Amino acid sequence: MDFRDDDLSHYAAHGTPPLPAPVRELHVDHAGASIWCGVYGEGAPVLLLHGAFNQSADWSRQIAALTEAGYRAIAIDNRGRGRSTLGTQPLSYALEAEEVFAVMDALDLPAASIVGWSDGSIIGLTMAMQQPQRVSRVFAFGTVMHLDGLTPLDMDDPVLGRMFNRVKHDHARFSPEAERFEEIAQAVGRMTDTQPTYGDAELAAIRVPVAIVVGERDEFVARGHTEHLAEVIPGAKLIALPGGTHFALLQRPGEFNRAMLDYLGDSVIMSA
């Protein structure tokens, strides 16, 4: 039976299972920040890009599924999150895409598939626009490519409260800049309050295979926006996770992982 944690009570109390020992671990200096990544397993490379306030430890169940399936999972902490430092530059999705390319350079990776969650999916699609030859495909979960696609949040939702409490706990546990939590949260907030603002012309120019993936109960992203992304990005596949929310990879990892592996293993080539 699949593990489920729909109210995130287990996550709030225990977090996710510990990451395995990495095959390789490194810090990459880019634009004034030190960017951490861990490499797990061998095989075709898959980059894991986390959500706005989260960090790589949240991917532990996906890393286990990917390595068991014969992939090389590469988890990256965005600047200011997890084991990476913040630096001094204002945050932007373009900057964070550049730092992922810098990690790929350090690993001698000409190209990789991307699994992105929320902000990580925005970064993945930004990479597909910037350097499409380096992006094999994007599994974009919980993505919003324009601020108009966001829905108002119920800040009294206990699930959100549990999420943010765990985020703060894990920052203190993993970050080399634990004392800068409020500063980092404000920096991330300034970015997410003003970005992304991609238009249809930019999205329609994407020539990389893309899956737009959404939990059917996503509390952050309007369903109409998700459907629009799948329509405007050439050849994009729309995948809905029944019963899932914006945190489906944590709440229902078995269902999330099956969808992820099915897409990564799909040999269909985008015709657009």
C-alpha positions as protocol buffer text, in pm:
chain_id: "A"
residue {
  index: 1
  type: MET
  ca { x: 0 y: 0 z: 0 }
}
residue {
  index: 2
  type: ASP
  ca { x: 128 y: 346 z: -92 }
}
residue {
  index: 3
  type: PHE
  ca { x: 244 y: 581 z: 182 }
}
residue {
  index: 4
  type: ARG
  ca { x: 7 y: 877 z: 222 }
}
residue {
  index: 5
  type: ASP
  ca { x: 36 y: 1195 z: 428 }
}
residue {
  index: 6
  type: ASP
  ca { x: -247 y: 1411 z: 295 }
}
residue {
  index: 7
  type: ASP
  ca { x: -252 y: 1650 z: 590 }
}
residue {
  index: 8
  type: LEU
  ca { x: 132 y: 1665 z: 608 }
}
residue {
  index: 9
  type: SER
  ca { x: 124 y: 1572 z: 976 }
}
residue {
  index: 10
  type: HIS
  ca { x: 396 y: 1308 z: 927 }
}
residue {
  index: 11
  type: TYR
  ca { x: 604 y: 1552 z: 723 }
}
residue {
  index: 12
  type: ALA
  ca { x: 566 y: 1822 z: 987 }
}
residue {
  index: 13
  type: ALA
  ca { x: 679 y: 1586 z: 1263 }
}
residue {
  index: 14
  type: HIS
  ca { x: 949 y: 1389 z: 1084 }
}
residue {
  index: 15
  type: GLY
  ca { x: 1031 y: 1547 z: 748 }
}
residue {
  index: 16
  type: THR
  ca { x: 1119 y: 1308 z: 467 }
}
residue {
  index: 17
  type: PRO
  ca { x: 1343 y: 1000 z: 495 }
}
residue {
  index: 18
  type: PRO
  ca { x: 1716 y: 1083 z: 504 }
}
residue {
  index: 19
  type: LEU
  ca { x: 1890 y: 1118 z: 171 }
}
residue {
  index: 20
  type: PRO
  ca { x: 2119 y: 828 z: 82 }
}
residue {
  index: 21
  type: ALA
  ca { x: 2493 y: 882 z: 68 }
}
residue {
  index: 22
  type: PRO
  ca { x: 2564 y: 1063 z: -260 }
}
residue {
  index: 23
  type: VAL
  ca { x: 2788 y: 917 z: -527 }
}
residue {
  index: 24
  type: ARG
  ca { x: 2924 y: 1269 z: -558 }
}
residue {
  index: 25
  type: GLU
  ca { x: 2865 y: 1592 z: -370 }
}
residue {
  index: 26
  type: LEU
  ca { x: 2989 y: 1936 z: -466 }
}
residue {
  index: 27
  type: HIS
  ca { x: 2949 y: 2308 z: -418 }
}
residue {
  index: 28
  type: VAL
  ca { x: 2957 y: 2522 z: -731 }
}
residue {
  index: 29
  type: ASP
  ca { x: 3040 y: 2892 z: -705 }
}
residue {
  index: 30
  type: HIS
  ca { x: 2811 y: 3100 z: -924 }
}
residue {
  index: 31
  type: ALA
  ca { x: 2732 y: 3472 z: -918 }
}
residue {
  index: 32
  type: GLY
  ca { x: 2841 y: 3517 z: -558 }
}
residue {
  index: 33
  type: ALA
  ca { x: 2670 y: 3210 z: -412 }
}
residue {
  index: 34
  type: SER
  ca { x: 2780 y: 2855 z: -335 }
}
residue {
  index: 35
  type: ILE
  ca { x: 2533 y: 2611 z: -493 }
}
residue {
  index: 36
  type: TRP
  ca { x: 2512 y: 2260 z: -346 }
}
residue {
  index: 37
  type: CYS
  ca { x: 2427 y: 1947 z: -538 }
}
residue {
  index: 38
  type: GLY
  ca { x: 2425 y: 1576 z: -464 }
}
residue {
  index: 39
  type: VAL
  ca { x: 2445 y: 1298 z: -722 }
}
residue {
  index: 40
  type: TYR
  ca { x: 2273 y: 965 z: -655 }
}
residue {
  index: 41
  type: GLY
  ca { x: 2292 y: 651 z: -867 }
}
residue {
  index: 42
  type: GLU
  ca { x: 2412 y: 593 z: -1221 }
}
residue {
  index: 43
  type: GLY
  ca { x: 2239 y: 623 z: -1555 }
}
residue {
  index: 44
  type: ALA
  ca { x: 2059 y: 891 z: -1752 }
}
residue {
  index: 45
  type: PRO
  ca { x: 2075 y: 1220 z: -1557 }
}
residue {
  index: 46
  type: VAL
  ca { x: 1763 y: 1371 z: -1402 }
}
residue {
  index: 47
  type: LEU
  ca { x: 1785 y: 1709 z: -1227 }
}
residue {
  index: 48
  type: LEU
  ca { x: 1555 y: 1761 z: -928 }
}
residue {
  index: 49
  type: LEU
  ca { x: 1462 y: 2126 z: -869 }
}
residue {
  index: 50
  type: HIS
  ca { x: 1265 y: 2200 z: -551 }
}
residue {
  index: 51
  type: GLY
  ca { x: 996 y: 2453 z: -464 }
}
residue {
  index: 52
  type: ALA
  ca { x: 1040 y: 2811 z: -347 }
}
residue {
  index: 53
  type: PHE
  ca { x: 1102 y: 2764 z: 26 }
}
residue {
  index: 54
  type: ASN
  ca { x: 1196 y: 2397 z: 18 }
}
residue {
  index: 55
  type: GLN
  ca { x: 1524 y: 2213 z: -37 }
}
residue {
  index: 56
  type: SER
  ca { x: 1668 y: 1892 z: -174 }
}
residue {
  index: 57
  type: ALA
  ca { x: 1591 y: 1673 z: 128 }
}
residue {
  index: 58
  type: ASP
  ca { x: 1225 y: 1689 z: 24 }
}
residue {
  index: 59
  type: TRP
  ca { x: 1309 y: 1480 z: -284 }
}
residue {
  index: 60
  type: SER
  ca { x: 1425 y: 1174 z: -87 }
}
residue {
  index: 61
  type: ARG
  ca { x: 1141 y: 947 z: -199 }
}
residue {
  index: 62
  type: GLN
  ca { x: 1183 y: 1056 z: -561 }
}
residue {
  index: 63
  type: ILE
  ca { x: 1559 y: 997 z: -544 }
}
residue {
  index: 64
  type: ALA
  ca { x: 1493 y: 643 z: -421 }
}
residue {
  index: 65
  type: ALA
  ca { x: 1247 y: 579 z: -705 }
}
residue {
  index: 66
  type: LEU
  ca { x: 1478 y: 724 z: -972 }
}
residue {
  index: 67
  type: THR
  ca { x: 1788 y: 534 z: -864 }
}
residue {
  index: 68
  type: GLU
  ca { x: 1593 y: 210 z: -835 }
}
residue {
  index: 69
  type: ALA
  ca { x: 1470 y: 266 z: -1193 }
}
residue {
  index: 70
  type: GLY
  ca { x: 1828 y: 313 z: -1318 }
}
residue {
  index: 71
  type: TYR
  ca { x: 1850 y: 692 z: -1336 }
}
residue {
  index: 72
  type: ARG
  ca { x: 2115 y: 926 z: -1198 }
}
residue {
  index: 73
  type: ALA
  ca { x: 1929 y: 1167 z: -971 }
}
residue {
  index: 74
  type: ILE
  ca { x: 2092 y: 1506 z: -922 }
}
residue {
  index: 75
  type: ALA
  ca { x: 1942 y: 1717 z: -644 }
}
residue {
  index: 76
  type: ILE
  ca { x: 2026 y: 2087 z: -641 }
}
residue {
  index: 77
  type: ASP
  ca { x: 1963 y: 2340 z: -364 }
}
residue {
  index: 78
  type: ASN
  ca { x: 1870 y: 2679 z: -507 }
}
residue {
  index: 79
  type: ARG
  ca { x: 2061 y: 2973 z: -363 }
}
residue {
  index: 80
  type: GLY
  ca { x: 1967 y: 3047 z: -5 }
}
residue {
  index: 81
  type: ARG
  ca { x: 1787 y: 2716 z: 36 }
}
residue {
  index: 82
  type: GLY
  ca { x: 1918 y: 2389 z: 180 }
}
residue {
  index: 83
  type: ARG
  ca { x: 2296 y: 2374 z: 176 }
}
residue {
  index: 84
  type: SER
  ca { x: 2342 y: 2663 z: -69 }
}
residue {
  index: 85
  type: THR
  ca { x: 2428 y: 3020 z: 28 }
}
residue {
  index: 86
  type: LEU
  ca { x: 2219 y: 3322 z: -69 }
}
residue {
  index: 87
  type: GLY
  ca { x: 2477 y: 3555 z: -217 }
}
residue {
  index: 88
  type: THR
  ca { x: 2399 y: 3922 z: -271 }
}
residue {
  index: 89
  type: GLN
  ca { x: 2219 y: 3932 z: -605 }
}
residue {
  index: 90
  type: PRO
  ca { x: 1840 y: 3976 z: -624 }
}
residue {
  index: 91
  type: LEU
  ca { x: 1673 y: 3642 z: -688 }
}
residue {
  index: 92
  type: SER
  ca { x: 1523 y: 3570 z: -1027 }
}
residue {
  index: 93
  type: TYR
  ca { x: 1425 y: 3259 z: -1217 }
}
residue {
  index: 94
  type: ALA
  ca { x: 1671 y: 3351 z: -1490 }
}
residue {
  index: 95
  type: LEU
  ca { x: 1955 y: 3364 z: -1235 }
}
residue {
  index: 96
  type: GLU
  ca { x: 1851 y: 3034 z: -1081 }
}
residue {
  index: 97
  type: ALA
  ca { x: 1837 y: 2874 z: -1427 }
}
residue {
  index: 98
  type: GLU
  ca { x: 2191 y: 2998 z: -1491 }
}
residue {
  index: 99
  type: GLU
  ca { x: 2315 y: 2840 z: -1169 }
}
residue {
  index: 100
  type: VAL
  ca { x: 2165 y: 2504 z: -1267 }
}
residue {
  index: 101
  type: PHE
  ca { x: 2354 y: 2524 z: -1596 }
}
residue {
  index: 102
  type: ALA
  ca { x: 2668 y: 2602 z: -1392 }
}
residue {
  index: 103
  type: VAL
  ca { x: 2612 y: 2283 z: -1191 }
}
residue {
  index: 104
  type: MET
  ca { x: 2566 y: 2089 z: -1516 }
}
residue {
  index: 105
  type: ASP
  ca { x: 2896 y: 2233 z: -1640 }
}
residue {
  index: 106
  type: ALA
  ca { x: 3071 y: 2126 z: -1320 }
}
residue {
  index: 107
  type: LEU
  ca { x: 2933 y: 1774 z: -1367 }
}
residue {
  index: 108
  type: ASP
  ca { x: 3025 y: 1768 z: -1739 }
}
residue {
  index: 109
  type: LEU
  ca { x: 2661 y: 1715 z: -1833 }
}
residue {
  index: 110
  type: PRO
  ca { x: 2579 y: 1826 z: -2188 }
}
residue {
  index: 111
  type: ALA
  ca { x: 2206 y: 1767 z: -2126 }
}
residue {
  index: 112
  type: ALA
  ca { x: 1964 y: 1627 z: -1868 }
}
residue {
  index: 113
  type: SER
  ca { x: 1597 y: 1572 z: -1799 }
}
residue {
  index: 114
  type: ILE
  ca { x: 1438 y: 1796 z: -1536 }
}
residue {
  index: 115
  type: VAL
  ca { x: 1181 y: 1721 z: -1269 }
}
residue {
  index: 116
  type: GLY
  ca { x: 1070 y: 2050 z: -1117 }
}
residue {
  index: 117
  type: TRP
  ca { x: 827 y: 2128 z: -837 }
}
residue {
  index: 118
  type: SER
  ca { x: 659 y: 2469 z: -828 }
}
residue {
  index: 119
  type: ASP
  ca { x: 946 y: 2723 z: -852 }
}
residue {
  index: 120
  type: GLY
  ca { x: 1168 y: 2437 z: -968 }
}
residue {
  index: 121
  type: SER
  ca { x: 936 y: 2377 z: -1262 }
}
residue {
  index: 122
  type: ILE
  ca { x: 953 y: 2747 z: -1351 }
}
residue {
  index: 123
  type: ILE
  ca { x: 1332 y: 2718 z: -1349 }
}
residue {
  index: 124
  type: GLY
  ca { x: 1314 y: 2407 z: -1567 }
}
residue {
  index: 125
  type: LEU
  ca { x: 1094 y: 2574 z: -1827 }
}
residue {
  index: 126
  type: THR
  ca { x: 1315 y: 2884 z: -1815 }
}
residue {
  index: 127
  type: MET
  ca { x: 1612 y: 2658 z: -1892 }
}
residue {
  index: 128
  type: ALA
  ca { x: 1417 y: 2512 z: -2185 }
}
residue {
  index: 129
  type: MET
  ca { x: 1382 y: 2866 z: -2323 }
}
residue {
  index: 130
  type: GLN
  ca { x: 1743 y: 2968 z: -2253 }
}
residue {
  index: 131
  type: GLN
  ca { x: 1936 y: 2660 z: -2372 }
}
residue {
  index: 132
  type: PRO
  ca { x: 1697 y: 2401 z: -2515 }
}
residue {
  index: 133
  type: GLN
  ca { x: 1980 y: 2183 z: -2641 }
}
residue {
  index: 134
  type: ARG
  ca { x: 2071 y: 2108 z: -2279 }
}
residue {
  index: 135
  type: VAL
  ca { x: 1722 y: 2008 z: -2165 }
}
residue {
  index: 136
  type: SER
  ca { x: 1607 y: 1659 z: -2263 }
}
residue {
  index: 137
  type: ARG
  ca { x: 1255 y: 1698 z: -2123 }
}
residue {
  index: 138
  type: VAL
  ca { x: 1075 y: 1873 z: -1837 }
}
residue {
  index: 139
  type: PHE
  ca { x: 832 y: 1720 z: -1588 }
}
residue {
  index: 140
  type: ALA
  ca { x: 684 y: 2046 z: -1458 }
}
residue {
  index: 141
  type: PHE
  ca { x: 476 y: 1987 z: -1145 }
}
residue {
  index: 142
  type: GLY
  ca { x: 269 y: 2265 z: -990 }
}
residue {
  index: 143
  type: THR
  ca { x: 398 y: 2524 z: -1231 }
}
residue {
  index: 144
  type: VAL
  ca { x: 279 y: 2879 z: -1291 }
}
residue {
  index: 145
  type: MET
  ca { x: 443 y: 3081 z: -1567 }
}
residue {
  index: 146
  type: HIS
  ca { x: 262 y: 3409 z: -1504 }
}
residue {
  index: 147
  type: LEU
  ca { x: 145 y: 3568 z: -1181 }
}
residue {
  index: 148
  type: ASP
  ca { x: -208 y: 3576 z: -1324 }
}
residue {
  index: 149
  type: GLY
  ca { x: -215 y: 3198 z: -1285 }
}
residue {
  index: 150
  type: LEU
  ca { x: -190 y: 3206 z: -905 }
}
residue {
  index: 151
  type: THR
  ca { x: -490 y: 3162 z: -677 }
}
residue {
  index: 152
  type: PRO
  ca { x: -532 y: 3338 z: -339 }
}
residue {
  index: 153
  type: LEU
  ca { x: -405 y: 3124 z: -53 }
}
residue {
  index: 154
  type: ASP
  ca { x: -590 y: 3047 z: 268 }
}
residue {
  index: 155
  type: MET
  ca { x: -312 y: 3127 z: 512 }
}
residue {
  index: 156
  type: ASP
  ca { x: -515 y: 2963 z: 791 }
}
residue {
  index: 157
  type: ASP
  ca { x: -493 y: 2628 z: 612 }
}
residue {
  index: 158
  type: PRO
  ca { x: -325 y: 2392 z: 863 }
}
residue {
  index: 159
  type: VAL
  ca { x: -151 y: 2206 z: 578 }
}
residue {
  index: 160
  type: LEU
  ca { x: 30 y: 2527 z: 480 }
}
residue {
  index: 161
  type: GLY
  ca { x: 117 y: 2589 z: 842 }
}
residue {
  index: 162
  type: ARG
  ca { x: 273 y: 2244 z: 874 }
}
residue {
  index: 163
  type: MET
  ca { x: 466 y: 2296 z: 551 }
}
residue {
  index: 164
  type: PHE
  ca { x: 615 y: 2628 z: 660 }
}
residue {
  index: 165
  type: ASN
  ca { x: 701 y: 2500 z: 1008 }
}
residue {
  index: 166
  type: ARG
  ca { x: 896 y: 2213 z: 852 }
}
residue {
  index: 167
  type: VAL
  ca { x: 1066 y: 2453 z: 608 }
}
residue {
  index: 168
  type: LYS
  ca { x: 1190 y: 2667 z: 898 }
}
residue {
  index: 169
  type: HIS
  ca { x: 1305 y: 2360 z: 1092 }
}
residue {
  index: 170
  type: ASP
  ca { x: 1495 y: 2217 z: 793 }
}
residue {
  index: 171
  type: HIS
  ca { x: 1658 y: 2551 z: 716 }
}
residue {
  index: 172
  type: ALA
  ca { x: 1804 y: 2558 z: 1067 }
}
residue {
  index: 173
  type: ARG
  ca { x: 1916 y: 2197 z: 1024 }
}
residue {
  index: 174
  type: PHE
  ca { x: 2082 y: 2213 z: 681 }
}
residue {
  index: 175
  type: SER
  ca { x: 2171 y: 2572 z: 593 }
}
residue {
  index: 176
  type: PRO
  ca { x: 2522 y: 2713 z: 631 }
}
residue {
  index: 177
  type: GLU
  ca { x: 2341 y: 3046 z: 685 }
}
residue {
  index: 178
  type: ALA
  ca { x: 2085 y: 2936 z: 942 }
}
residue {
  index: 179
  type: GLU
  ca { x: 2077 y: 3280 z: 1101 }
}
residue {
  index: 180
  type: ARG
  ca { x: 1963 y: 3440 z: 773 }
}
residue {
  index: 181
  type: PHE
  ca { x: 1626 y: 3262 z: 751 }
}
residue {
  index: 182
  type: GLU
  ca { x: 1410 y: 3575 z: 760 }
}
residue {
  index: 183
  type: GLU
  ca { x: 1635 y: 3754 z: 510 }
}
residue {
  index: 184
  type: ILE
  ca { x: 1624 y: 3456 z: 275 }
}
residue {
  index: 185
  type: ALA
  ca { x: 1246 y: 3421 z: 310 }
}
residue {
  index: 186
  type: GLN
  ca { x: 1206 y: 3789 z: 223 }
}
residue {
  index: 187
  type: ALA
  ca { x: 1435 y: 3752 z: -80 }
}
residue {
  index: 188
  type: VAL
  ca { x: 1233 y: 3456 z: -206 }
}
residue {
  index: 189
  type: GLY
  ca { x: 911 y: 3644 z: -137 }
}
residue {
  index: 190
  type: ARG
  ca { x: 1023 y: 3945 z: -340 }
}
residue {
  index: 191
  type: MET
  ca { x: 1090 y: 3714 z: -635 }
}
residue {
  index: 192
  type: THR
  ca { x: 762 y: 3523 z: -614 }
}
residue {
  index: 193
  type: ASP
  ca { x: 565 y: 3848 z: -569 }
}
residue {
  index: 194
  type: THR
  ca { x: 692 y: 3986 z: -901 }
}
residue {
  index: 195
  type: GLN
  ca { x: 777 y: 3680 z: -1113 }
}
residue {
  index: 196
  type: PRO
  ca { x: 724 y: 3494 z: -1341 }
}
residue {
  index: 197
  type: THR
  ca { x: 566 y: 3699 z: -1617 }
}
residue {
  index: 198
  type: TYR
  ca { x: 625 y: 3486 z: -1927 }
}
residue {
  index: 199
  type: GLY
  ca { x: 391 y: 3551 z: -2218 }
}
residue {
  index: 200
  type: ASP
  ca { x: 236 y: 3310 z: -2464 }
}
residue {
  index: 201
  type: ALA
  ca { x: 489 y: 3393 z: -2736 }
}
residue {
  index: 202
  type: GLU
  ca { x: 777 y: 3285 z: -2512 }
}
residue {
  index: 203
  type: LEU
  ca { x: 600 y: 2967 z: -2407 }
}
residue {
  index: 204
  type: ALA
  ca { x: 501 y: 2882 z: -2763 }
}
residue {
  index: 205
  type: ALA
  ca { x: 867 y: 2899 z: -2863 }
}
residue {
  index: 206
  type: ILE
  ca { x: 961 y: 2608 z: -2634 }
}
residue {
  index: 207
  type: ARG
  ca { x: 1086 y: 2315 z: -2841 }
}
residue {
  index: 208
  type: VAL
  ca { x: 1157 y: 2069 z: -2561 }
}
residue {
  index: 209
  type: PRO
  ca { x: 923 y: 1784 z: -2456 }
}
residue {
  index: 210
  type: VAL
  ca { x: 721 y: 1906 z: -2158 }
}
residue {
  index: 211
  type: ALA
  ca { x: 471 y: 1751 z: -1918 }
}
residue {
  index: 212
  type: ILE
  ca { x: 252 y: 1999 z: -1731 }
}
residue {
  index: 213
  type: VAL
  ca { x: 164 y: 1813 z: -1412 }
}
residue {
  index: 214
  type: VAL
  ca { x: -91 y: 1925 z: -1155 }
}
residue {
  index: 215
  type: GLY
  ca { x: -258 y: 1791 z: -845 }
}
residue {
  index: 216
  type: GLU
  ca { x: -633 y: 1802 z: -893 }
}
residue {
  index: 217
  type: ARG
  ca { x: -665 y: 1996 z: -566 }
}
residue {
  index: 218
  type: ASP
  ca { x: -369 y: 2233 z: -617 }
}
residue {
  index: 219
  type: GLU
  ca { x: -424 y: 2528 z: -385 }
}
residue {
  index: 220
  type: PHE
  ca { x: -167 y: 2758 z: -552 }
}
residue {
  index: 221
  type: VAL
  ca { x: -231 y: 2736 z: -927 }
}
residue {
  index: 222
  type: ALA
  ca { x: -556 y: 2801 z: -1115 }
}
residue {
  index: 223
  type: ARG
  ca { x: -664 y: 2498 z: -1317 }
}
residue {
  index: 224
  type: GLY
  ca { x: -737 y: 2719 z: -1617 }
}
residue {
  index: 225
  type: HIS
  ca { x: -376 y: 2839 z: -1614 }
}
residue {
  index: 226
  type: THR
  ca { x: -248 y: 2482 z: -1607 }
}
residue {
  index: 227
  type: GLU
  ca { x: -466 y: 2385 z: -1901 }
}
residue {
  index: 228
  type: HIS
  ca { x: -356 y: 2696 z: -2090 }
}
residue {
  index: 229
  type: LEU
  ca { x: 11 y: 2606 z: -2045 }
}
residue {
  index: 230
  type: ALA
  ca { x: -54 y: 2260 z: -2186 }
}
residue {
  index: 231
  type: GLU
  ca { x: -226 y: 2418 z: -2486 }
}
residue {
  index: 232
  type: VAL
  ca { x: 29 y: 2689 z: -2565 }
}
residue {
  index: 233
  type: ILE
  ca { x: 353 y: 2490 z: -2517 }
}
residue {
  index: 234
  type: PRO
  ca { x: 396 y: 2285 z: -2836 }
}
residue {
  index: 235
  type: GLY
  ca { x: 343 y: 1914 z: -2781 }
}
residue {
  index: 236
  type: ALA
  ca { x: 298 y: 1950 z: -2405 }
}
residue {
  index: 237
  type: LYS
  ca { x: 130 y: 1666 z: -2218 }
}
residue {
  index: 238
  type: LEU
  ca { x: -117 y: 1745 z: -1938 }
}
residue {
  index: 239
  type: ILE
  ca { x: -101 y: 1505 z: -1642 }
}
residue {
  index: 240
  type: ALA
  ca { x: -347 y: 1536 z: -1352 }
}
residue {
  index: 241
  type: LEU
  ca { x: -275 y: 1361 z: -1022 }
}
residue {
  index: 242
  type: PRO
  ca { x: -609 y: 1255 z: -868 }
}
residue {
  index: 243
  type: GLY
  ca { x: -655 y: 1391 z: -518 }
}
residue {
  index: 244
  type: GLY
  ca { x: -315 y: 1558 z: -523 }
}
residue {
  index: 245
  type: THR
  ca { x: -239 y: 1911 z: -406 }
}
residue {
  index: 246
  type: HIS
  ca { x: 60 y: 2139 z: -460 }
}
residue {
  index: 247
  type: PHE
  ca { x: 249 y: 1906 z: -225 }
}
residue {
  index: 248
  type: ALA
  ca { x: 161 y: 1574 z: -392 }
}
residue {
  index: 249
  type: LEU
  ca { x: 523 y: 1454 z: -404 }
}
residue {
  index: 250
  type: LEU
  ca { x: 519 y: 1462 z: -22 }
}
residue {
  index: 251
  type: GLN
  ca { x: 158 y: 1360 z: 37 }
}
residue {
  index: 252
  type: ARG
  ca { x: 124 y: 1081 z: -221 }
}
residue {
  index: 253
  type: PRO
  ca { x: 477 y: 999 z: -336 }
}
residue {
  index: 254
  type: GLY
  ca { x: 388 y: 662 z: -486 }
}
residue {
  index: 255
  type: GLU
  ca { x: 138 y: 816 z: -729 }
}
residue {
  index: 256
  type: PHE
  ca { x: 371 y: 1106 z: -804 }
}
residue {
  index: 257
  type: ASN
  ca { x: 666 y: 875 z: -868 }
}
residue {
  index: 258
  type: ARG
  ca { x: 472 y: 653 z: -1106 }
}
residue {
  index: 259
  type: ALA
  ca { x: 367 y: 955 z: -1313 }
}
residue {
  index: 260
  type: MET
  ca { x: 725 y: 1086 z: -1309 }
}
residue {
  index: 261
  type: LEU
  ca { x: 881 y: 756 z: -1416 }
}
residue {
  index: 262
  type: ASP
  ca { x: 616 y: 695 z: -1682 }
}
residue {
  index: 263
  type: TYR
  ca { x: 695 y: 1031 z: -1839 }
}
residue {
  index: 264
  type: LEU
  ca { x: 1072 y: 998 z: -1815 }
}
residue {
  index: 265
  type: GLY
  ca { x: 1049 y: 656 z: -1978 }
}
residue {
  index: 266
  type: ASP
  ca { x: 811 y: 768 z: -2254 }
}
residue {
  index: 267
  type: SER
  ca { x: 994 y: 726 z: -2585 }
}
residue {
  index: 268
  type: VAL
  ca { x: 749 y: 945 z: -2776 }
}
residue {
  index: 269
  type: ILE
  ca { x: 926 y: 1234 z: -2952 }
}
residue {
  index: 270
  type: MET
  ca { x: 763 y: 1575 z: -2966 }
}
residue {
  index: 271
  type: SER
  ca { x: 650 y: 1638 z: -3321 }
}
residue {
  index: 272
  type: ALA
  ca { x: 609 y: 2016 z: -3302 }
}
